[in-house]
Amino acid sequence: MSVRPPEGVTVGRPPVGHWRWVAFGLLCVATALFAAAAAGATATLVIEPAGHAGPIRRIAADPASDLLVTTSDDRTARVWELSTGRLLRTLRPPVGDGPVGKLYGAALRPGTRTVAVAGGADPSGRSSPIFFFDVDSGRMLRRIDTGRTEVK
């Protein structure tokens, strides 16, 4: 049995040597992971899409600072320039298994470049932290444990 593409669709072959670049990339990733494991550190491979890779749970905006922040099940908060829609920064709070790191809430401090995000429980399951980030540096400024299992 022969399978043919629909009429008008052409199926091409990857460029010659394409597999070499794929193999090289995989080798680089594997080397980095082994080096981190040998040093006693844990490594997380992150694939960075242009936008969220999961459902957006909350949107907050502050026209005074020209910022909009979105939070998502992909465990990231993204800060956008409100006037242009351009992505300014991806914020990454600590993540873990299950709900740890899923983000359900977002807020902007009016007139500043400070973002607060919150969501799923910490690894103990007893508290959901709120994380404060500086938009310009992406640095986490503060973490507050709420004592609640979820913050929305």
C-alpha positions as CSV (number, residue, x, y, z in Angstrom):
1,M,0.0,0.0,0.0
2,S,1.4,3.4,-1.0
3,V,0.5,6.6,0.9
4,R,0.6,9.8,-1.1
5,P,0.2,13.4,0.2
6,P,-2.9,15.3,-0.8
7,E,-3.0,17.0,-4.1
8,G,-1.0,20.3,-4.0
9,V,1.1,19.2,-1.0
10,T,4.7,18.6,-1.6
11,V,6.9,16.6,0.8
12,G,10.5,17.5,0.8
13,R,13.6,16.0,2.4
14,P,15.6,17.8,5.0
15,P,18.7,19.5,3.7
16,V,21.8,17.2,3.4
17,G,23.6,17.1,6.7
18,H,20.5,18.2,8.7
19,W,20.7,15.1,10.9
20,R,24.2,16.2,11.9
21,W,23.0,19.4,13.4
22,V,20.2,17.6,15.3
23,A,22.7,15.0,16.6
24,F,25.1,17.8,17.6
25,G,22.3,19.6,19.5
26,L,21.3,16.5,21.4
27,L,25.0,15.8,22.2
28,C,25.4,19.4,23.6
29,V,22.2,19.0,25.8
30,A,23.3,15.6,27.1
31,T,26.8,16.9,27.9
32,A,25.3,19.8,29.9
33,L,23.0,17.5,31.8
34,F,25.8,15.1,32.7
35,A,28.1,17.9,33.8
36,A,25.3,19.3,36.0
37,A,24.7,15.9,37.5
38,A,28.4,15.3,38.1
39,A,28.6,18.6,40.0
40,G,25.7,17.6,42.2
41,A,23.3,20.1,40.7
42,T,20.0,19.5,39.1
43,A,19.2,20.7,35.7
44,T,16.0,21.5,34.0
45,L,15.8,21.6,30.2
46,V,13.6,24.5,29.1
47,I,12.2,25.0,25.6
48,E,11.3,28.6,25.2
49,P,8.2,29.2,23.0
50,A,7.4,32.7,21.8
51,G,4.3,32.7,24.1
52,H,2.8,30.5,26.8
53,A,2.8,26.7,26.2
54,G,-0.2,26.2,28.5
55,P,-3.6,27.8,29.3
56,I,-3.3,31.4,30.5
57,R,-4.9,31.7,34.0
58,R,-4.7,35.4,34.8
59,I,-4.0,38.7,33.1
60,A,-3.1,41.9,34.9
61,A,-2.4,45.3,33.3
62,D,-1.0,48.7,34.5
63,P,-1.4,51.4,31.9
64,A,0.8,53.8,34.0
65,S,3.8,51.5,33.7
66,D,2.8,50.3,30.2
67,L,2.9,46.6,31.4
68,L,0.7,43.6,31.1
69,V,1.5,40.3,32.9
70,T,0.1,36.8,32.1
71,T,0.4,33.7,34.2
72,S,0.0,30.1,32.9
73,D,-0.1,26.4,33.7
74,D,3.3,26.3,31.9
75,R,4.7,27.6,35.1
76,T,5.8,30.9,33.8
77,A,4.7,34.5,34.0
78,R,5.3,36.7,31.0
79,V,5.6,40.4,31.0
80,W,4.5,42.3,27.9
81,E,4.8,45.9,26.8
82,L,1.1,47.0,26.8
83,S,1.5,49.6,24.0
84,T,3.2,47.3,21.5
85,G,2.4,43.7,22.7
86,R,6.1,42.9,22.7
87,L,7.3,40.3,25.2
88,L,9.7,41.9,27.7
89,R,10.6,39.1,30.0
90,T,9.7,35.6,31.1
91,L,9.6,35.1,34.8
92,R,10.3,31.6,36.3
93,P,9.4,31.0,39.9
94,P,10.6,27.8,41.5
95,V,8.9,24.7,40.1
96,G,8.3,21.1,41.0
97,D,6.0,18.1,40.6
98,G,2.2,18.4,40.6
99,P,0.9,21.8,41.2
100,V,4.2,23.2,42.4
101,G,5.0,26.2,40.3
102,K,1.7,26.4,38.4
103,L,0.6,30.1,38.4
104,Y,-3.0,31.2,38.9
105,G,-2.6,34.8,40.0
106,A,-0.9,38.0,38.9
107,A,-0.7,41.6,40.0
108,L,1.3,44.7,39.1
109,R,2.2,47.3,41.6
110,P,0.8,50.5,40.0
111,G,3.4,52.9,38.6
112,T,6.3,50.5,39.2
113,R,8.0,47.7,37.4
114,T,7.2,45.1,40.1
115,V,5.2,42.0,39.4
116,A,3.6,39.6,41.9
117,V,2.6,36.0,40.9
118,A,1.1,33.2,42.9
119,G,-0.3,29.7,42.3
120,G,0.1,26.1,43.3
121,A,1.5,24.8,46.6
122,D,5.1,24.5,47.5
123,P,6.6,20.9,47.7
124,S,5.3,20.4,51.2
125,G,1.8,21.0,50.0
126,R,1.0,23.3,53.0
127,S,1.6,26.7,51.6
128,S,1.3,28.6,48.3
129,P,3.9,31.3,48.0
130,I,3.6,34.7,46.4
131,F,6.7,35.7,44.4
132,F,7.7,39.3,43.7
133,F,9.8,40.0,40.6
134,D,11.6,43.0,39.2
135,V,10.6,43.3,35.5
136,D,13.8,44.9,34.3
137,S,16.2,42.3,35.7
138,G,13.8,39.3,36.0
139,R,15.2,38.8,39.6
140,M,13.0,37.5,42.3
141,L,12.8,40.2,45.0
142,R,10.8,38.4,47.6
143,R,8.8,35.3,48.5
144,I,5.9,35.3,50.9
145,D,4.4,32.0,52.2
146,T,0.6,32.4,52.5
147,G,-0.3,29.4,54.6
148,R,-3.0,28.5,52.0
149,T,-2.9,25.6,49.6
150,E,-3.7,27.8,46.5
151,V,-3.7,31.5,45.7
152,K,-5.8,32.7,42.8
